[in-house]
Structures are given as C-alpha cells and as structure tokens.
C-alpha cells in the first residue's frame, strides 16, 4: 500500500500539535495501517490493532477515508474499505468483539466452522464412515494453527491417523504411510514430558501402524513397532 493523502491533512485528536508533529503522527498512522492491511491473518491483524491505538483515533478515520477517496483501483478500495470497516467496528464494540465477529469465533475462541466440523468428526465411528472422517480431519487441520492451539492440532493429527489406518478406500499402503506421518506429527506436541498419557496412547497407535505397514523392510517395521509399543507401555 503506497498511496498517501495528498491534501487536506486531517485534524489530529490533539489540537496543540505542531505541523511537524502532525506530519509525524500522520506517517505513524499510515505505517500502522499498512502493517494492519498486510498482516498474513486476522489474528496478527488483531495484535497490530491492539498495539497501535492510533488506528482507532479520529485522525486515522480521516486519513483512511482520504486514501479511499483518492483511489480508482477497485481492489485497493475493496481491501482498504474492509479494514476501515473493521477498525470502525473496533471503535464501536471493542477490538476483541469486533474481531470475533469478523472471524466468526465463538466465545471459546474457536470458529463456528471449526466447531461444526469437530462435532461431525465425533459422530463418525464406523468403518464405512472413515473416508468422510479423513476428509473432515484434513479440513479441520486447515483451520487450526499449531502455533495457536497445539493440543487440538495434535489431537486432530491422531484422529486423522486413526481414520487413515481404518480407511477402506484408497491404497492401503498409502493410507498407512499417511497415518504414520500423522502420528509422528502428533508426537512432536504430545511429548513424554509434556503429555505423558497422550504420548503413550499415540505411541501405541504408531506401533500398530508400523505393525501393519506394507512398505519398507518387514523386519525393520516389526522392530519399530515393538519399540514404539514398549515405549507406550511406560508413560
């Protein structure tokens, strides 16, 4: 975002600012707004707004309105307007509530879409339902960031592994390789030190997958299975 207001500088919230201080304040707002617009996700956007209260001032409103009025690029106008409306909502109801409305998060911090998917996952337990469960687990993992909710991310990896291991469709060897990868990913979070019970159960799941594994050396697979199973017995 490179455009800047060219005329009619907005009145700052502090009428005692000198012209130099006014210009500095405008540049600070523009830089903060650019960072806000270019954030890679709404979580980061919320953090930026929280750390830049100047974005919620009357001066910021005037500056952003000028940005919109001076542009002919429809994509630019659409993006800036979307973020301007979100800032306006932050001024009305607060930052947390405005972003919750924007992202569809419920009070637990989980999106309504993710909540609905998780509910569906818990209802699928028969072998014929495993292909659908695999797809839902993959969809849910696309909505969960490991950095934001590591325990849920790991739990979904285990659910994915279990569903793949029981999946009657597709190539059996491919399914087992993907299940092993999912269990291994979960164990990056479910460590013996941090989550001993979950670590043990996931180790057992991984052992079972290696026991059934089609690819690789049979003896090596058995050895890995026994080792994982043994570890899983001693949380």
QUITA-V122078 format. One record per backbone hydrogen bond with DSSP energy under -1.0 kcal/mol. CO is the residue of the C=O (numbers start at 1). NH is the residue of the N-H. Records with the same first field share a line. If there is no record, write none. Layout:
CO->NH / NH
This chain:
14->17
18->22
19->23
20->24
21->25
22->26
23->27
24->28
25->29
26->30
27->31
28->32
29->33
30->34
31->35
32->36
33->37
34->38
41->45
42->46
43->47
44->48
45->49
46->50
47->51
52->55
53->56
54->57
57->61
58->62
59->63
60->64
61->65
62->66
63->67
64->68
65->69
66->70
68->71
73->77
74->78
75->79
76->80
77->81
78->82
79->83
80->84
81->85
82->86
83->87
84->88
85->89
86->90
87->91
88->92
89->93
90->94
94->98
95->99
96->100
97->101
98->102
99->103
100->104 / 105
104->112
106->109
110->106
111->115
112->116
113->117
114->118
115->119
116->120
117->121
118->122
120->123
121->124
126->129
127->130
129->133
130->134
131->135
132->136
133->137
134->138
135->139
136->140
137->141
138->142
140->143
145->148 / 149
149->153
150->154
151->155
152->156
153->157
154->158
155->159
156->160
157->161
158->162
159->163
160->164
161->165
162->166
171->175
172->176
173->177
174->178
175->179
176->180
177->181
178->182
179->183
180->184
181->185
182->186
183->187
185->188
186->189 / 190
189->191
191->195
195->199
196->200
197->201
198->202
199->203
200->204
201->205
202->206
203->207
204->208
205->209
206->210
207->211
208->212
217->221
218->222
219->223
220->224
221->225
222->226
223->227
224->228
225->229
226->230
227->231
228->232
231->234
